[in-house]
Amino acid sequence: MEALPQLSLLAIAVGMFTGAVILVFRVSIDYLLGAWLLPHGSESFEALGHLQRFALPVTGALVLGIALTRLPQGSRRVGVVHVMERLSRHQGQLPVRNALVQFFGGILSLVTGQSGGREGPAIHVGSASASLMGQALNLPNNSIRVLVACGAAAAIAGSFNTPLAGVIFAMEVVMMEYTLGSFIPVIIAAVVTTVLTRYFFGAEPAFSIAPQHMSSLLELPYITLAGLIVGCLGAAFIVSVQSFARLSTWPFWARMLLAACVTGVAAQFEPAVMGIGYDTVSAVMLGQIAFASLLTIVVLKLITSAAAVGLGMPVGIIGPTFVVGAALGGILGFVGDYLYPAAGISIGFYVMLGMTAMMAAVLQAPLAALMAVLELTANPSLMLPAMLIIVISTLTTSVVFRQKSVFLSTLETLGLKYPPDPVTLHLQRAGVASIMNRDLYRLPTSCPEPEARAAIARQPIWIVVEPQPGQVRCVLRASDLRVYLDSLAAVPSSNGERADSAAPPSERIVDLLEIPGQRLDVANLDYRATLAEAQVVLRESDVEALCIRRARAPMIESVIGVVTQQDIDSYRDRGE
C-alpha cells in the first residue's frame, strides 16, 4: 500500500502505452486485410475463392513456421498462458523476444485468416509492455506483478470498450486474486486505455449489438437448458484444445501447417471460420445467418480455433469463444422462437447470452463475463438471465465435466500449479524491501576494539561480517557483540587487574568469528525479490538469513538489509 501512489502514476503510463500498442496492432491487421487482401472489408474472407481460402492460411503458416522454427521453444510461448506462467515462475518479468513474436506473429496469423482472436495477443503485448517498463525502472517484483495486471486489463478494456470487464478479467483470470493495492492501478490503466481507443475507434463495441429483451420470466427454464448446452460445448472446446496440444512434440513448422490446413479445409465449407469473426457475430446478432449455417459455424469454428490455439499459433481464444457462443445462441434463439412463436423471443438476446456464457465456461470467469454483458449492452434488465445462464454453463463445464479453464488446463501440461497456494500468494504480494531490517553495520572479520565500539554506538540490529568488502561471511546480532564488549571491562586479568587496563584498547583485536554469539549463515538476494522468492531461497540454500543487496554502481552491490525466517513468519501471521 505504501507504493500505491507511485503504482497509480505508472498505471497511467501503462494504460497509454498499452493503448498505443493495441492501436498499432489493430490498425496493422485492418490495413493489411482491407487494403491488400480483402478489398470488400477487413473480414470479408467469404469474397475469396475456394483455392484462396486454402492457400492464404497455409502460406501464412509456412512463413510463420520458417521464421520462428529456429527460435528456442521458450521464446515461442505466447498469449495469456505465457503471461500466467511468467507470473508464477518469474514474478511477472516477461521477455521482450516473446512479446515481439506475439506482436508480429499475431499480425501475420490473423492477416492470413487463421482462426483465432486478437485479444490474447493484445493481453500478452500489453502485459509485456508493462513488465518491461517495470524492469527498466528496477521496480520490485511485486510491483511488476501489479503492472502486468494493469497491462492485461488495459488490453481487454481497449479491445471491447469494456473497462470494468477488463479489470475483472485481469483479477479473476490472470492474477486470480483481489487486493485493494492491485485494484486501483488496474482500474486506472483500464480507464486510460479505453479513453484512448474510444478517441480513435469510437465508443461502439467490436461488433453490432441488437436490441435485446426477455419477453417473460417463463423463459427462465429455457435459459437454464441453454446454460447446460453451452456448458457442454465449453467442455468440448477445452478438451479439443488439449487434444491438439498433445501434438507439442511435433516440429513447430509442422504444427503451424496442420493448424492452417484444418482452417483451410473448414473454410471450403464455411468461410466465416477464418479470421477474428466479429463480422459473423454482428450478422448473427442481427439475424442475418440461416440456421444451417449457424450449426456449421459452431462445429467448424470450434475445431479450427482449438487447433490454432492448441498447436501454438500466436492467436487468442477469447474471440473464438464469442463467435462460437454467438452462433450457438442464435441457434437457441431460432429453436425457442420455433417452439414458442407467440412469445416474441429476441434472437439477439440469446446471441448475447450464448456469447457471455461460452466465455464464462471456457475461461471459468463468470464475473468477467457478467460485467461484459452489462457494459456491451448497457441494459441492466439482462443481468438476471445472464447470471442464470453464466452460472449454469460454468458449473456444467467445471463440475459435470470436471474441466478447468482452458488456460489452467494448458498450464497443467507445462507442469505448473496455478494459482499458487494462498500462503505463497500472500508472500508474492510483498517485497523483501518492505520487511527487511535496515539497521545494520558492516565490519571485517577481525577489527580493533574501538572500531567495534563505534559500530555498536550506532545501535544496529545486525553486524554484517565481511572478510573482504562485498563478501559476506555471516551476520551477527549486534546485541551479542555489545555483551562481549561490555564483558571485556568486567573480566580480571591473571594478575588481578581489570582486562581493559592490561593493554591499550587500540591494540585489542575483536575476532567476530570467535566471540560468543549467534552467527547466521546467509545467502544473497536482490532487493526487488518478493517474500515468496525469499522463502524459496531460505529453504533451498539451507541458510538462516538473507542479505538483501542493491547495486549502487555498475558491478558494485552493497547490503542494504537483512531478512530472516522469523521476519517472513511474522509477516505471514499478520496476513492470516
C-alpha positions as CSV (number, residue, x, y, z in Angstrom):
1,M,0.0,0.0,0.0
2,E,3.0,2.4,0.6
3,A,3.8,2.3,-3.2
4,L,0.2,2.8,-4.3
5,P,0.6,6.4,-5.4
6,Q,3.6,5.5,-7.5
7,L,1.9,2.5,-9.0
8,S,-1.1,4.6,-9.8
9,L,1.1,7.0,-11.7
10,L,2.8,4.2,-13.5
11,A,-0.6,2.7,-14.4
12,I,-1.4,5.9,-16.4
13,A,1.8,5.3,-18.4
14,V,0.9,1.6,-18.8
15,G,-2.6,2.5,-20.0
16,M,-1.3,4.9,-22.6
17,F,1.4,2.7,-23.9
18,T,-0.8,-0.4,-24.0
19,G,-3.5,1.6,-25.8
20,A,-0.9,2.7,-28.3
21,V,0.2,-0.8,-28.9
22,I,-3.4,-2.0,-29.4
23,L,-4.0,0.8,-31.8
24,V,-0.9,-0.2,-33.9
25,F,-1.9,-3.9,-33.7
26,R,-5.5,-3.4,-34.8
27,V,-4.7,-0.8,-37.5
28,S,-2.0,-3.1,-38.9
29,I,-4.4,-6.0,-39.3
30,D,-7.2,-3.9,-40.7
31,Y,-4.9,-2.1,-43.2
32,L,-3.2,-5.2,-44.4
33,L,-6.5,-7.0,-44.9
34,G,-8.6,-4.1,-46.2
35,A,-6.0,-2.6,-48.4
36,W,-4.2,-5.6,-49.8
37,L,-6.1,-8.9,-49.3
38,L,-9.8,-8.3,-48.9
39,P,-11.0,-5.3,-50.8
40,H,-14.6,-5.8,-49.6
41,G,-13.6,-5.3,-45.9
42,S,-11.1,-6.4,-43.4
43,E,-13.1,-9.6,-42.5
44,S,-14.7,-10.4,-45.9
45,F,-13.0,-13.8,-46.3
46,E,-16.1,-15.1,-48.0
47,A,-15.2,-13.0,-51.0
48,L,-12.2,-15.2,-51.7
49,G,-12.3,-18.2,-54.0
50,H,-12.0,-21.8,-52.7
51,L,-8.3,-22.1,-53.6
52,Q,-7.5,-18.7,-52.0
53,R,-9.3,-19.8,-48.8
54,F,-6.9,-22.7,-48.5
55,A,-3.7,-21.1,-49.9
56,L,-3.9,-18.0,-47.7
57,P,-3.7,-19.7,-44.2
58,V,-1.3,-22.3,-45.5
59,T,1.1,-19.7,-46.9
60,G,0.9,-17.7,-43.7
61,A,1.6,-20.8,-41.6
62,L,4.6,-21.7,-43.7
63,V,6.1,-18.2,-43.4
64,L,5.4,-18.3,-39.6
65,G,6.9,-21.7,-39.2
66,I,10.1,-20.9,-41.2
67,A,10.6,-17.6,-39.5
68,L,10.2,-19.0,-35.9
69,T,11.3,-22.6,-36.1
70,R,14.9,-21.8,-35.2
71,L,13.9,-20.0,-32.0
72,P,14.1,-21.9,-28.7
73,Q,10.8,-23.3,-27.6
74,G,10.6,-21.0,-24.7
75,S,10.9,-17.9,-26.9
76,R,7.8,-19.1,-29.0
77,R,5.5,-19.2,-26.0
78,V,2.9,-16.5,-26.3
79,G,-0.6,-15.5,-25.1
80,V,-2.4,-15.4,-21.8
81,V,-0.9,-18.8,-20.8
82,H,2.6,-17.4,-21.2
83,V,1.7,-14.3,-19.1
84,M,0.4,-16.5,-16.3
85,E,3.4,-18.8,-16.5
86,R,5.8,-15.8,-16.1
87,L,3.7,-14.5,-13.2
88,S,4.1,-17.8,-11.4
89,R,7.6,-18.8,-12.2
90,H,9.4,-15.5,-13.0
91,Q,7.5,-12.9,-10.9
92,G,5.9,-11.3,-13.9
93,Q,9.2,-10.5,-15.8
94,L,8.2,-11.0,-19.4
95,P,10.9,-11.2,-22.1
96,V,10.9,-8.8,-25.0
97,R,11.6,-11.6,-27.5
98,N,8.3,-13.4,-26.8
99,A,6.4,-10.1,-27.0
100,L,7.9,-9.4,-30.4
101,V,7.0,-12.9,-31.6
102,Q,3.5,-12.4,-30.3
103,F,3.1,-8.9,-31.9
104,F,4.4,-9.8,-35.4
105,G,3.3,-13.4,-35.3
106,G,-0.2,-12.4,-34.3
107,I,-0.5,-9.9,-37.1
108,L,0.7,-12.4,-39.7
109,S,-1.6,-15.1,-38.3
110,L,-4.8,-13.0,-38.3
111,V,-4.0,-11.4,-41.6
112,T,-3.7,-14.8,-43.3
113,G,-7.0,-15.9,-42.0
114,Q,-6.0,-18.2,-39.1
115,S,-8.9,-18.9,-36.8
116,G,-8.3,-17.0,-33.6
117,G,-8.8,-13.8,-31.7
118,R,-6.8,-10.6,-31.3
119,E,-7.4,-10.3,-27.5
120,G,-4.9,-12.9,-26.4
121,P,-2.1,-11.2,-28.4
122,A,-3.2,-7.8,-27.0
123,I,-3.1,-9.1,-23.4
124,H,0.4,-10.6,-23.9
125,V,1.8,-7.5,-25.6
126,G,0.1,-5.1,-23.1
127,S,1.3,-7.2,-20.1
128,A,4.8,-7.4,-21.6
129,S,4.9,-3.6,-22.2
130,A,4.0,-3.0,-18.6
131,S,6.5,-5.6,-17.3
132,L,9.4,-4.2,-19.4
133,M,8.6,-0.7,-18.1
134,G,8.8,-2.0,-14.5
135,Q,12.0,-3.9,-15.3
136,A,13.6,-0.7,-16.8
137,L,12.7,1.2,-13.7
138,N,14.2,-1.6,-11.4
139,L,10.9,-1.9,-9.6
140,P,10.4,-4.7,-7.0
141,N,8.9,-7.9,-8.4
142,N,5.6,-7.5,-6.5
143,S,5.1,-4.1,-8.2
144,I,5.9,-5.6,-11.6
145,R,3.2,-8.2,-11.0
146,V,0.7,-5.4,-10.4
147,L,1.8,-3.6,-13.6
148,V,1.3,-6.9,-15.6
149,A,-2.3,-7.0,-14.3
150,C,-2.6,-3.4,-15.5
151,G,-1.5,-4.3,-19.0
152,A,-3.9,-7.3,-19.2
153,A,-6.8,-5.2,-18.0
154,A,-6.0,-2.4,-20.4
155,A,-5.8,-4.8,-23.3
156,I,-9.3,-6.2,-22.7
157,A,-10.7,-2.8,-22.0
158,G,-9.3,-1.4,-25.2
159,S,-10.3,-4.4,-27.3
160,F,-14.0,-4.4,-26.3
161,N,-14.6,-0.9,-24.9
162,T,-15.3,-2.6,-21.6
163,P,-13.1,-1.1,-18.9
164,L,-14.9,-2.9,-16.0
165,A,-14.8,-6.3,-17.7
166,G,-11.1,-5.7,-18.3
167,V,-10.4,-5.1,-14.6
168,I,-12.3,-8.1,-13.5
169,F,-10.7,-10.3,-16.2
170,A,-7.2,-9.3,-15.1
171,M,-8.0,-10.1,-11.4
172,E,-10.2,-13.1,-12.0
173,V,-8.3,-14.9,-14.8
174,V,-4.8,-13.6,-14.9
175,M,-3.9,-12.8,-11.3
176,M,-6.7,-14.9,-9.7
177,E,-6.7,-12.7,-6.6
178,Y,-8.4,-9.5,-5.4
179,T,-6.5,-6.9,-3.4
180,L,-7.0,-3.2,-2.9
181,G,-3.4,-2.5,-3.8
182,S,-3.9,-4.1,-7.2
183,F,-7.4,-2.9,-8.0
184,I,-6.7,0.8,-8.0
185,P,-3.8,0.8,-10.5
186,V,-5.6,-1.8,-12.7
187,I,-8.7,0.4,-12.9
188,I,-6.6,3.4,-13.8
189,A,-4.9,1.6,-16.6
190,A,-8.1,0.2,-18.0
191,V,-9.8,3.6,-18.0
192,V,-6.8,5.3,-19.7
193,T,-6.6,2.7,-22.5
194,T,-10.4,2.8,-23.0
195,V,-10.3,6.6,-23.4
196,L,-7.5,6.3,-25.9
197,T,-9.1,3.6,-28.0
198,R,-12.5,5.3,-27.9
199,Y,-10.9,8.5,-29.2
200,F,-9.6,6.7,-32.3
201,F,-12.2,3.9,-32.9
202,G,-15.3,5.4,-31.2
203,A,-17.3,4.2,-28.3
204,E,-19.1,1.3,-30.1
205,P,-18.1,-2.3,-29.2
206,A,-16.2,-4.5,-31.6
207,F,-19.5,-6.0,-33.0
208,S,-23.1,-4.9,-33.5
209,I,-25.4,-5.1,-30.6
210,A,-29.1,-5.6,-31.5
211,P,-32.0,-4.6,-29.2
212,Q,-32.5,-7.4,-26.6
213,H,-35.1,-8.3,-24.1
214,M,-36.5,-11.2,-22.2
215,S,-40.2,-11.4,-23.0
216,S,-41.3,-13.3,-19.9
217,L,-40.0,-15.0,-16.8
218,L,-41.3,-18.1,-18.4
219,E,-38.2,-18.1,-20.5
220,L,-36.0,-18.9,-17.4
221,P,-36.4,-22.7,-17.7
222,Y,-35.4,-22.5,-21.4
223,I,-32.4,-20.3,-20.4
224,T,-31.4,-22.9,-17.8
225,L,-31.5,-25.6,-20.5
226,A,-29.4,-23.2,-22.7
227,G,-26.8,-22.9,-20.0
228,L,-26.5,-26.7,-19.8
229,I,-25.9,-26.9,-23.6
230,V,-23.4,-24.1,-23.6
231,G,-21.6,-25.7,-20.7
232,C,-21.3,-29.0,-22.6
233,L,-20.0,-27.1,-25.7
234,G,-17.5,-25.2,-23.4
235,A,-16.1,-28.5,-22.1
236,A,-15.8,-29.8,-25.7
237,F,-13.9,-26.7,-26.6
238,I,-11.4,-27.2,-23.7
239,V,-11.0,-30.9,-24.5
240,S,-10.4,-30.1,-28.1
241,V,-7.7,-27.6,-27.3
242,Q,-5.9,-30.1,-25.1
243,S,-6.2,-32.8,-27.7
244,F,-4.3,-30.6,-30.2
245,A,-1.8,-29.5,-27.5
246,R,-0.7,-33.1,-27.1
247,L,1.0,-32.8,-30.5
248,S,3.5,-30.4,-29.0
249,T,6.3,-32.9,-29.7
250,W,5.9,-32.2,-33.5
251,P,8.2,-29.7,-35.1
252,F,6.9,-26.2,-34.9
253,W,6.5,-25.7,-38.6
254,A,4.6,-29.0,-38.9
255,R,2.2,-27.8,-36.1
256,M,1.6,-24.5,-37.8
257,L,1.0,-26.2,-41.1
258,L,-1.5,-28.6,-39.6
259,A,-3.5,-25.8,-37.9
260,A,-3.6,-23.9,-41.2
261,C,-4.7,-27.0,-43.1
262,V,-7.5,-27.5,-40.7
263,T,-8.6,-23.9,-41.2
264,G,-8.2,-24.1,-45.0
265,V,-10.3,-27.2,-45.3
266,A,-13.0,-25.9,-43.0
267,A,-13.1,-22.6,-45.0
268,Q,-14.2,-24.6,-48.0
269,F,-17.5,-25.3,-46.3
270,E,-17.8,-22.1,-44.2
271,P,-15.5,-19.1,-44.9
272,A,-16.8,-17.4,-41.6
273,V,-14.4,-19.6,-39.7
274,M,-11.4,-17.6,-41.0
275,G,-10.0,-14.6,-39.1
276,I,-11.3,-13.0,-36.0
277,G,-15.0,-13.4,-36.8
278,Y,-16.6,-10.3,-35.3
279,D,-18.5,-9.7,-38.6
280,T,-20.0,-13.1,-38.0
281,V,-21.1,-12.1,-34.5
282,S,-22.7,-8.9,-35.8
283,A,-24.5,-10.9,-38.5
284,V,-25.8,-13.5,-36.1
285,M,-26.9,-10.7,-33.7
286,L,-29.0,-9.1,-36.4
287,G,-30.5,-12.5,-37.5
288,Q,-28.8,-12.5,-40.9
289,I,-27.4,-16.0,-40.9
290,A,-29.5,-19.1,-41.6
291,F,-30.0,-21.9,-39.1
292,A,-27.9,-24.5,-41.0
293,S,-25.0,-22.1,-41.4
294,L,-25.1,-21.4,-37.6
295,L,-24.7,-25.1,-37.0
296,T,-21.8,-25.3,-39.4
297,I,-20.1,-22.3,-37.8
298,V,-20.4,-23.8,-34.3
299,V,-18.8,-27.0,-35.2
300,L,-16.1,-25.7,-37.6
301,K,-15.1,-22.6,-35.6
302,L,-14.7,-24.7,-32.5
303,I,-12.4,-27.2,-34.3
304,T,-10.3,-24.6,-36.2
305,S,-9.9,-22.4,-33.2
306,A,-9.0,-25.3,-30.9
307,A,-6.4,-26.4,-33.5
308,A,-4.9,-23.0,-33.8
309,V,-4.6,-22.4,-30.1
310,G,-3.7,-25.9,-29.1
311,L,-1.0,-26.2,-31.8
312,G,0.7,-23.0,-30.7
313,M,-0.4,-20.5,-33.3
314,P,0.1,-16.9,-31.8
315,V,-3.6,-16.1,-31.7
316,G,-6.1,-15.7,-28.9
317,I,-9.0,-17.8,-27.7
318,I,-11.4,-15.2,-26.3
319,G,-12.6,-14.0,-29.7
320,P,-13.4,-17.6,-30.9
321,T,-15.4,-18.2,-27.7
322,F,-17.6,-15.2,-28.6
323,V,-18.1,-16.4,-32.2
324,V,-19.0,-20.0,-31.2
325,G,-21.2,-18.8,-28.3
326,A,-22.9,-16.2,-30.6
327,A,-23.7,-18.9,-33.2
328,L,-25.0,-21.3,-30.6
329,G,-27.0,-18.5,-29.0
330,G,-28.5,-17.8,-32.5
331,I,-29.5,-21.5,-32.8
332,L,-31.1,-21.4,-29.3
333,G,-33.0,-18.3,-30.3
334,F,-34.3,-19.9,-33.5
335,V,-35.3,-23.0,-31.7
336,G,-37.1,-21.0,-29.0
337,D,-38.9,-18.9,-31.5
338,Y,-40.0,-22.0,-33.4
339,L,-41.3,-23.8,-30.2
340,Y,-43.0,-20.7,-28.8
341,P,-43.8,-18.4,-31.7
342,A,-46.2,-16.3,-29.6
343,A,-43.6,-15.5,-27.0
344,G,-41.8,-12.9,-29.3
345,I,-38.4,-14.3,-28.4
346,S,-35.5,-11.9,-29.2
347,I,-32.7,-13.7,-31.2
348,G,-30.2,-11.1,-30.3
349,F,-31.0,-11.7,-26.6
350,Y,-29.9,-15.4,-26.9
351,V,-26.9,-14.5,-29.0
352,M,-25.6,-12.2,-26.2
353,L,-26.3,-14.8,-23.6
354,G,-24.6,-17.5,-25.6
355,M,-21.5,-15.4,-26.1
356,T,-21.0,-14.5,-22.5
357,A,-21.9,-18.0,-21.2
358,M,-19.4,-19.5,-23.5
359,M,-16.8,-17.1,-22.4
360,A,-17.6,-17.9,-18.8
361,A,-17.5,-21.7,-19.3
362,V,-14.2,-21.8,-21.3
363,L,-12.3,-19.3,-19.3
364,Q,-14.1,-20.1,-15.9
365,A,-14.6,-16.4,-15.5
366,P,-18.2,-15.8,-14.6
367,L,-17.8,-12.4,-13.1
368,A,-15.8,-11.0,-16.1
369,A,-18.5,-12.4,-18.4
370,L,-21.2,-10.8,-16.4
371,M,-19.5,-7.4,-16.5
372,A,-19.1,-7.8,-20.3
373,V,-22.9,-8.3,-20.7
374,L,-23.6,-5.1,-18.7
375,E,-21.0,-3.0,-20.5
376,L,-21.7,-4.3,-24.0
377,T,-25.5,-3.9,-23.8
378,A,-25.9,-1.1,-21.2
379,N,-29.1,-3.0,-20.3
380,P,-29.4,-3.8,-16.6
381,S,-32.5,-5.9,-17.2
382,L,-30.3,-8.6,-18.8
383,M,-28.4,-9.2,-15.6
384,L,-30.9,-11.7,-14.2
385,P,-30.9,-14.1,-17.2
386,A,-27.2,-13.5,-17.8
387,M,-26.4,-14.5,-14.2
388,L,-28.5,-17.7,-14.6
389,I,-27.0,-18.9,-17.8
390,I,-23.4,-18.0,-16.8
391,V,-23.7,-19.9,-13.5
392,I,-25.3,-22.9,-15.2
393,S,-22.8,-23.1,-18.0
394,T,-19.8,-22.6,-15.7
395,L,-20.9,-25.3,-13.3
396,T,-21.7,-27.7,-16.1
397,T,-18.2,-27.3,-17.5
398,S,-16.3,-27.4,-14.2
399,V,-18.5,-29.8,-12.1
400,V,-20.2,-32.1,-14.5
401,F,-17.2,-32.5,-16.9
402,R,-14.5,-31.6,-14.4
403,Q,-12.8,-29.2,-16.7
404,K,-10.7,-26.3,-15.5
405,S,-10.3,-23.2,-17.6
406,V,-8.6,-23.6,-20.9
407,F,-5.6,-21.5,-19.5
408,L,-5.2,-23.6,-16.4
409,S,-5.5,-26.8,-18.3
410,T,-2.7,-25.7,-20.6
411,L,-0.6,-24.7,-17.7
412,E,-1.0,-28.1,-16.2
413,T,0.5,-29.6,-19.3
414,L,3.6,-27.5,-18.5
415,G,3.7,-29.0,-15.0
416,L,2.7,-25.7,-13.4
417,K,0.3,-25.4,-10.5
418,Y,-1.6,-22.1,-10.9
419,P,-2.6,-20.2,-8.9
420,P,-0.1,-20.9,-6.0
421,D,-1.4,-21.8,-2.6
422,P,-2.8,-18.9,-0.5
423,V,0.3,-18.6,1.6
424,T,2.5,-18.2,-1.4
425,L,0.1,-15.7,-3.0
426,H,0.3,-13.7,0.2
427,L,4.1,-13.7,0.2
428,Q,4.1,-12.7,-3.5
429,R,2.3,-9.5,-2.8
430,A,5.1,-8.1,-0.6
431,G,8.7,-7.4,-1.5
432,V,11.7,-8.1,0.8
433,A,12.4,-4.4,1.0
434,S,9.1,-3.9,2.9
435,I,10.1,-6.1,5.8
436,M,14.0,-6.2,5.8
437,N,15.8,-4.8,8.8
438,R,17.9,-1.8,7.6
439,D,19.7,-1.3,11.0
440,L,23.0,-2.9,10.1
441,Y,26.7,-2.2,10.2
442,R,29.4,-3.9,8.2
443,L,32.6,-4.9,9.9
444,P,35.6,-7.1,8.8
445,T,36.1,-10.5,10.4
446,S,38.8,-9.1,12.8
447,C,38.7,-5.4,13.8
448,P,40.2,-3.2,16.5
449,E,38.0,-2.8,19.6
450,P,37.5,1.0,19.1
451,E,36.0,0.2,15.6
452,A,33.7,-2.4,17.1
453,R,32.6,0.0,19.9
454,A,32.0,2.7,17.3
455,A,29.8,0.3,15.4
456,I,27.8,-0.6,18.5
457,A,27.4,3.1,19.3
458,R,25.2,3.4,16.1
459,Q,22.8,0.9,17.7
460,P,22.4,-1.5,14.8
461,I,20.4,-4.7,15.0
462,W,22.8,-6.8,12.8
463,I,26.5,-6.8,12.2
464,V,27.4,-7.9,8.7
465,V,30.7,-9.8,8.8
466,E,32.7,-9.3,5.7
467,P,36.2,-10.9,5.3
468,Q,36.6,-8.6,2.3
469,P,34.4,-5.7,1.2
470,G,31.3,-7.0,-0.5
471,Q,31.9,-10.7,0.6
472,V,29.6,-11.6,3.4
473,R,30.7,-14.4,5.7
474,C,27.7,-14.3,8.1
475,V,25.6,-11.9,10.1
476,L,25.9,-11.5,13.9
477,R,23.4,-10.0,16.2
478,A,24.7,-6.6,17.4
479,S,23.4,-7.4,20.9
480,D,25.9,-10.3,21.2
481,L,28.8,-8.0,20.2
482,R,27.6,-5.4,22.7
483,V,27.5,-8.0,25.5
484,Y,31.0,-9.2,24.6
485,L,32.5,-5.7,24.6
486,D,30.8,-4.9,28.0
487,S,32.3,-8.1,29.4
488,L,35.9,-7.1,28.5
489,A,35.9,-4.5,31.2
490,A,34.4,-6.9,33.8
491,V,36.8,-9.8,33.4
492,P,40.0,-9.5,35.6
493,S,43.4,-10.5,34.2
494,S,45.6,-13.2,35.7
495,N,47.3,-10.7,38.0
496,G,44.0,-9.4,39.3
497,E,43.9,-6.2,37.3
498,R,41.0,-5.4,35.0
499,A,41.2,-6.6,31.4
500,D,40.7,-3.1,30.0
501,S,43.8,-1.9,31.8
502,A,46.0,-4.8,30.7
503,A,46.6,-3.2,27.2
504,P,45.5,-0.1,25.4
505,P,42.1,-0.6,23.8
506,S,43.5,0.4,20.4
507,E,45.7,-2.7,20.5
508,R,42.9,-5.1,21.2
509,I,41.5,-7.1,18.2
510,V,38.0,-8.4,18.2
511,D,37.5,-11.6,16.2
512,L,33.8,-11.6,15.2
513,L,34.0,-15.3,14.2
514,E,35.3,-16.3,17.7
515,I,33.4,-14.2,20.2
516,P,30.3,-15.8,21.9
517,G,27.2,-15.0,19.9
518,Q,24.7,-16.3,17.3
519,R,26.1,-16.1,13.8
520,L,23.7,-16.9,11.0
521,D,24.8,-18.3,7.6
522,V,23.5,-16.1,4.8
523,A,22.6,-16.1,1.1
524,N,22.3,-13.0,-1.1
525,L,19.1,-11.8,-2.6
526,D,18.2,-8.9,-4.9
527,Y,16.1,-6.1,-3.3
528,R,13.4,-6.5,-6.0
529,A,12.6,-10.0,-4.9
530,T,9.3,-10.9,-3.2
531,L,8.9,-12.7,0.1
532,A,7.9,-15.8,-1.8
533,E,11.3,-15.8,-3.5
534,A,13.0,-15.2,-0.2
535,Q,11.2,-18.2,1.3
536,V,12.4,-20.4,-1.6
537,V,16.0,-19.2,-1.2
538,L,16.0,-19.8,2.5
539,R,14.7,-23.4,2.1
540,E,16.9,-24.4,-0.9
541,S,20.1,-22.7,0.3
542,D,19.8,-24.1,3.9
543,V,20.7,-20.7,5.4
544,E,19.3,-18.8,8.3
545,A,19.2,-15.2,6.9
546,L,19.3,-13.3,3.7
547,C,21.4,-10.3,2.9
548,I,19.4,-8.0,0.6
549,R,21.6,-6.4,-2.0
550,R,21.2,-3.4,-4.3
551,A,23.5,-2.2,-7.0
552,R,24.9,1.3,-6.2
553,A,27.0,1.4,-9.3
554,P,27.8,-1.0,-12.2
555,M,29.3,-4.2,-10.8
556,I,29.1,-2.8,-7.3
557,E,26.5,-4.1,-4.9
558,S,26.1,-3.4,-1.2
559,V,24.0,-5.0,1.5
560,I,21.0,-2.8,2.4
561,G,19.1,-5.1,4.7
562,V,18.7,-8.4,6.4
563,V,15.7,-10.8,6.3
564,T,15.3,-13.9,8.5
565,Q,12.8,-16.7,8.5
566,Q,11.3,-15.1,11.6
567,D,10.6,-11.9,9.7
568,I,8.8,-13.8,7.0
569,D,6.8,-15.8,9.5
570,S,5.8,-12.6,11.3
571,Y,4.5,-11.1,8.0
572,R,2.7,-14.2,7.1
573,D,1.0,-14.4,10.5
574,R,-0.2,-10.8,10.2
575,G,-2.0,-11.7,7.0
576,E,-3.8,-14.8,8.3
